[in-house]
Amino acid sequence: MSQQASSHQTSANDEAHWQKTTKLMWTHLGIWFFFGYVVHMFAPVLNKITIIGFPLGFYMAAQGSLIAFVVQLFMFAKQQDRIDREFGVAEDD
């Protein structure tokens, strides 16, 4: 009987973990879409702004989006690890 209750509790824990993980995934997917597509759609408008002599649209295409993606990868890993530890499913270091 207690084994069945434990199984139900684990299932609820797994469901809560999956909900948080899914929310994090969709958030980061939205950020990726913004830097990967939306910023570049506005390149002509952004080119009116210059940074160190380069148009912002060019900068975002050449450097800015890539930097945002790398930062996003590290942020995602850290946030996912925090979620995993909260629900007791973290990998050992």
SULPE-V651349 format. One record per helix or strand of 2 or more residues. SS is the DSSP state (alpha for helix, beta for strand). FROM is the first residue (numbers start at 1). TO is the last residue. If there is no record, write none. Layout:
ss: <SS | SS>
from: <FROM | FROM>
to: <TO | TO>
This chain:
ss: <alpha | alpha | beta | beta | alpha>
from: <2 | 43 | 50 | 54 | 56>
to: <41 | 46 | 51 | 55 | 86>
